[in-house]
Amino acid sequence: MQIMNRRFAHRLGRVWRWATTSAFVVGLLSLAWFVFRTGTKPSRAAYPCQRVAAANGTAWLATYVLPLFAVTGFIGENRSWRRRLLTVVVVVFVAAGAAWLANGPIGLNATAAGEVRLVLEERRASSFPTSDLFVIDGTHGNDNGIVELIGLMAEEGTLFYRSDSAGSAGGPAGLIGSDNVVLIKINAQWDQRGGTNTDLLRSLIQAIVDHPDGFAGEIIVADNGQAQYGARGNGGSMDWGWNNAEDRSQSTQDVVDGFAEEYRVSTFLWDRITGDAVAEYAEGDTEDGYIVAVEKNPSSGAITAYPKFRSAHGTYVSFKRGIWNPATETYDSDRLKLINLPVLKPHSIYGVTGSIKHYMGVTSDTLTWRAGARAHNYVGAGGMGSLIAETRIPTLNILDAIWISLSPGSGPLVRFSNATKVDVIAASTDPVALDYWGAKYILTQGARAKGYKYVTSVDPDSSGGFADWLRLSMDELVVAGHRATVDEARMNVYVREI
């Protein structure tokens, strides 16, 4: 019986592989789906799945049907059948052409999926200790949104600039010093609206180099697209052709190059070292690569890994331990500042990508897989919280919610055609509180405003999925001594509309 089952499964597998790779079968099924799904509502032809089906169906007609018109006697004198077939061909060609003209190749130049104005209310904490959240409503990324954010933070006691002389946004307790090495962690695995807004990135870099004491430090824009998946199936890029910006051709590399002549600003795509296991500088290893933990985290089961690399300007950076000085053979942890700059979006597996999930672009999926605990599989167990707790918590988290997907269960790919203009950025030193608030008041509220009924995957107050693993991540941070909360009674939310 087992042998028969195996033979049947083998034959079924062969049939399935043939059906899914046969141009004839795929084209025929695509044509049938296009006709059935479009029905009497032509506007559906602009849906992404319909544009793909139309393209496949058109290719099938052109390859297998149209040549038959030239074969004498195939249709014979049955002009009625000839007219019907010709009508189908014309309908598919016209619909495919209309979808193409309206939306470009599979949505690449598509118009946005509308605009949503959210109701973002201030609140004050009633319990302690508190986490402060700062929200700018109405920013486009290429305006003064970051400046307004820094100003709002300063008004409420969180100074962006560290300076010996007190100023409007600076003081001895500020976050960013004039000689710091600032590592900006972005999302570079996806193009279009799936990656961090490059206008926002440019504004942030400008704010850093406009330090009141002058900026003599260094800025490194980095991410790990894992050399897998992503917009082209091979990981991330700092130079996508289509980008999340007002000028869609403006890539991360373009932004960085605009500062590189005057300041020490560069990019580092960790994809190129994500498969290289190395030791720390203090152990005599100067090669770029990843440090992999020897043991699993006892609570989440995750194995942590973090990058160690030399920047384009010769600075030795350990993500965990800080800036390495080869002359003194010492680390300066405080000199390295991390700004976590994710684009907020739904995720098809884990519900929400925000400040916490963004750390998948810090670890090495490849090396943790080899070690027996693939990082991506442990997000749901609080693994990203373990990673943050065992390596480095961000100096500041800034959520990019300017152009985002409001479709629960979608993502991490966000095409131009599927993005909604929300025009919000939000920041906090508490990544958990920021993710909770962003998921509840941006993603969940926005999804409901768009008419989606099933929003549990992005709702931080639901049970299961995102809501659960966010709390597990919070537990990891709290045990490590970091402030993190999902309790709104402990959140101060400051909102400024511009």
C-alpha positions, 0 to 999 in steps of 0.5 A: 500500500505504501509503495502504491501511495508513493507511486501515486504521489510521484505520478501526481507530482509529475502531472502537477509539474507538467501542468504548471510549466506547460505554456499551453496549460498555463495560457489556457487556464489564464484565459479562462480565469481572465474571462471568468474573473472579469465577467461584466466588470471591466474595471477588474482588468486592472487588477494585478492578477488580471493583468498577468492572466491577460498577458498569459492568455494573450500569448496563448491565443497568439501562439495556439489559436490565431495561426489556425485562422490561416489553416483552410478548412479548420473553421470552414464556412462556420462564420458564426464560430469564427466571429465568436472566436475573433470576439474573444481574441479582441476582448482579451487584447483590448482588456490587456492593452487597457490595463497596460496603458492604465497601469504600466507593466504589472503596476510598475507605473500604476496610480496609487490606491487612493489616499487616507486621512487618519484620525491621530489623537494625542494621549498622556500616560496614566501609569509609569514608567512611560514610553514617548511617541512622536507623530508627524501627520501630513509629511511627504518625506521631501518636506520639513517633516523630519525637522518638525519631528526633531522639534516636537521631540525636543519640546517634549524632552527628547533631544535629537542632538547631543551637544555641550551647549544647550539649544532648541533641539540639543543638549548634553543628553541628546541622542546624536553627537557631532562625531558619532558613527550613525548607522541608518538601518533601512529596508532595501530588500524591496523596490517600489513602496516596499522599501524605505522612503528615500525622500525621508532618508535624505531628509534624515541624513540632512538633519544629521549633518546639520548638527548644531556643532557641525558634523564630523562623524560618519553615516552608514546606510545599511541593510541585509536583503539576505541575498534571497527573495526580494524584488528580484529574487536575489536579495536587496539593493541600494540602487533599485530602478523603482523606489519609494519616493516622489521621484521614483528613480531616486534610489538609496545610492542616489541619496547617499551620493548626494552627500558623499562629496562633502560628508562621510556618508556611504552604503553597505549592503550586508547581503554580500557578507551574509553567508560569511561566518567570522570572529570579532575584531578583538579575536584577531579577525578583521574580515567582514562577515557575521558573528553567530551565537554559539547557543540558542536563546533559552526563551525564544529558541533563536540563534542570533547573528550580527554583522561586523564590517569595515565601512567605505571610509575605513571605519571598523564597525561591530553591530553589537560592540561598537566602533573598533580602534585597531590602534588601542584594540578597544571598542567604543560602543557609545560612538555607534548610534543606530537609527532604525528606519523601517517602512510600516507594512502588513506581512503575509506571514507575521502580520506586521513589519515595523521596528521589531520585524525590521531586524530581519535585515540585521541578522543572517538568515543563511548562517542561522539556518546552518546553525539549526535555528533559521532566524525567519522561523523564530520571529513568531517566537519573539526571536527579533526581540532576542536579537535586539536584546543580545546585540543593540537596541536602536538609538531611535526608531522612525516609522515610515508610513508615508506611502504604505499598503493597507491590505491586511495579509499582503506584503512585504512586496508593496507595488505602486498600485497597491500603496495608499498615501497616508503621509505619517511618520512616527518615532520613539526610543521604544520599538515595541510601543511604536509598533503597537501604536503604528499597527493599531492607529495606522494599519488597522485604522487605515485598513478599516477606512479602506473597507477591509473587514478582516484586520486581525492580522494587523491588530495588536489587540487581537489574539495570535500572530502579530499580537502574540509575537510582539508581546514575546519580543517585548518580554525579551527586551524587558528582561534585558533591561530595556523599556518596552510596552504595549500598555497604552496607559504607559504611552505618551503620544504627541501629534503635530499636524503640518 
